[in-house]
Every structure is written in C-alpha cells, then in structure tokens.
Amino acid sequence: MSIEILIEQMGPETKPFGRKPEVNQIVPDEEKIDFSEQAFNAIKDGSPEPKIYIQLDEVEKLPKDKMFIWLVYLKTGDVYFKMIPDNTENPEGKKIVGGRRNVCHTNLSAGEKALQGGECWWCEDSKTMYVNRKSGRYGAITKAQWDAVLKFFEFVGYEKVVDSNFIEWNN
C-alpha cells in the first residue's frame, strides 16, 4: 500500500475538534505554540526519544507517565509523524489560570489541520508500539480511518503495533 492511499484513508485533514461538530471549541493560544521541533520524528521509525519506555509487565496498565502523544499531519506537501511525551511542559500554558500545563496535539500542528492523532507507548524489550486514537482534537471516528492509522504505523517501520483502544466501533 502506498503512502498516498494511507493518507487518503486516514483523512480528510481536519481542523482541531473538526470531527466532533457538537464541540464548539476554540484552540487557546498556548495550544498553538509549535512544539514539533522538540518532538521525535517518528516517520523514520525506531525507538522514540526520550526513553520513557514501558516494561513488559506494564502492558496491561499503560502508565500515563510513560505515554507519548502522536500526530500525523501534512505541511507543504510533506507527511509529518511526530511523537512527544505527554508530560512535556508548556511554559505558556502554565502562566495562564486554567491553561493547559502540558503539550497537546495542537502543539504538534501549531493549531493547524492534521490527519490523525492519539496516544502511544513503546516497549523497547518487545519492540512493540501500543497505540490508541485518544485525541479530542484529531482522533479517528471511523473504523476505516483507524485501520489506516494502524497500517500507517506499520508502513513507517513499526513491525509490532497493538491497538490499545479497547473499544467497539459503530461504523
């Protein structure tokens, strides 16, 4: 399968919260700060950095302190696939009462459109990526989109990808 087909199946690109029309949210300024340069370039596969990997005995619980957020997006015709630890501080968000203290998916896209986003955990021992679609801004809403996401992870080189959504799809 080609990258072009996977992009088509994961899409269409959406603005933040665009797949949830009942949510009328505006992206706050601190969520538009671009953290993509500090994020791991997952398009080249490999063990994500920094090394906050889960152990085999943590697979059942998938601890939040070892979680990465991930985002697939297009920019100037190129495909980007970024991962950053969920607990990465957002200094501007910390300055605002009620602001988002850590990075979120829109910090990887600078508040722009994206194809898909979610959370993931890497187990170095088994070379396995555990992945879900939990992004309130860009997550998959159809099984077809989600299947394309899983194939995308494999396409870029992650040989063992485990769907950690634990959900049933309605469509």
C-alpha positions in Angstrom: 0.0 0.0 0.0 1.3 3.5 -0.8 1.6 6.4 1.5 -0.9 8.4 -0.7 -3.6 5.7 -0.2 -2.9 5.7 3.6 -3.2 9.5 3.7 -6.5 9.4 1.8 -7.9 6.7 4.1 -6.8 8.5 7.3 -8.3 11.7 6.2 -9.6 14.0 5.4 -7.4 16.5 7.2 -9.4 18.3 9.9 -9.1 21.4 12.0 -8.8 20.8 15.7 -12.1 19.4 17.1 -13.3 19.2 13.4 -14.5 15.6 13.7 -16.7 16.5 16.6 -19.3 19.0 15.3 -21.1 19.1 18.7 -17.9 20.5 20.3 -17.6 24.2 19.5 -14.1 24.8 20.9 -11.6 27.4 20.1 -7.9 26.5 20.3 -6.3 28.6 23.0 -3.1 30.5 22.1 -0.9 28.3 24.3 -2.0 25.3 22.3 -0.9 26.9 19.1 2.7 27.1 20.2 4.7 24.9 17.9 6.5 22.1 19.7 7.1 20.0 16.6 10.8 20.7 16.6 11.2 19.3 20.1 9.2 16.1 19.1 10.5 12.8 17.9 10.4 12.4 14.1 8.5 9.0 14.0 8.3 9.0 10.2 11.8 7.4 10.4 10.6 4.7 12.8 12.7 3.5 15.7 12.6 3.8 19.4 11.1 7.1 20.4 13.0 9.7 22.3 13.2 10.5 25.1 13.5 6.9 26.5 10.3 6.7 28.6 9.5 3.1 27.6 7.1 0.7 29.2 8.3 -2.7 30.5 6.5 -5.9 29.6 4.8 -6.0 33.0 3.3 -2.6 32.4 1.4 -3.5 29.2 -1.9 -4.2 30.9 -1.9 -0.7 32.6 -0.1 1.6 30.1 1.1 4.2 32.6 0.4 7.8 31.8 3.8 8.9 32.9 5.3 6.9 30.0 2.9 8.0 27.4 3.6 9.8 24.2 1.1 11.8 22.1 1.4 11.3 18.4 0.2 13.3 15.3 0.2 12.7 11.6 -0.2 15.8 9.5 0.7 17.4 6.1 2.7 20.5 5.7 3.9 22.0 2.4 3.1 18.7 0.7 5.2 16.6 3.1 3.9 14.0 5.6 4.9 14.5 9.3 4.6 12.0 12.1 5.6 13.4 15.4 5.6 12.0 19.0 6.3 13.9 22.2 6.0 12.8 25.8 2.5 13.7 27.2 4.1 15.2 30.3 6.2 17.8 28.3 5.6 21.1 30.0 4.0 24.0 28.1 5.5 27.1 29.9 3.0 29.5 28.3 0.1 27.3 29.4 1.4 27.2 33.0 1.3 31.0 33.1 -2.5 31.1 32.4 -5.1 30.3 35.1 -6.8 27.3 33.7 -4.3 27.0 30.9 -3.0 23.7 29.6 0.1 22.9 31.6 1.5 20.2 29.2 1.6 19.9 25.4 -1.3 18.6 23.5 -1.9 17.5 19.9 -2.4 21.0 18.6 1.1 21.9 19.9 2.5 19.5 17.3 0.5 21.0 14.5 0.7 24.6 15.7 -3.1 24.7 15.8 -3.4 23.8 12.2 -5.1 20.8 10.4 -4.0 17.2 10.9 -4.9 13.8 9.6 -4.9 11.8 12.9 -3.7 11.9 16.4 -3.7 9.8 19.6 -1.6 8.3 22.4 1.1 5.6 22.3 3.5 3.7 24.5 6.7 2.0 23.3 8.0 -1.2 24.8 11.7 -1.5 24.0 12.0 -5.1 25.2 9.5 -6.4 22.7 9.8 -3.6 20.1 6.1 -3.1 20.3 4.1 0.1 19.8 0.8 0.3 21.8 -1.4 2.9 20.1 -4.9 4.5 20.6 -6.9 7.2 19.0 -7.4 9.4 22.1 -7.1 12.9 20.7 -10.0 15.2 21.4 -8.8 17.3 18.5 -7.9 14.8 15.7 -8.8 11.2 16.7 -10.3 8.7 14.2 -14.1 8.5 14.2 -14.5 5.5 11.8 -13.0 2.1 11.8 -11.7 2.7 8.3 -9.7 5.7 9.4 -8.4 3.8 12.4 -7.4 0.8 10.3 -5.5 3.2 8.1 -3.7 4.6 11.1 -2.6 1.2 12.2 -1.3 0.4 8.7 0.5 3.8 8.7 2.4 2.9 11.9 3.5 -0.3 10.1 4.2 1.5 6.9 6.8 3.7 8.6 8.5 0.7 10.1 6.9 -0.3 13.4 6.6 -4.0 12.9 4.6 -4.8 16.1 1.6 -2.4 16.5 -1.0 -3.2 19.1 -4.4 -1.4 19.1 -4.9 -0.3 22.7 -8.3 1.4 22.2 -10.3 -1.4 23.8 -13.5 -0.1 22.1 -16.1 -1.4 19.7 -16.7 0.6 16.5 -20.2 1.6 15.4 -19.2 2.3 11.8 
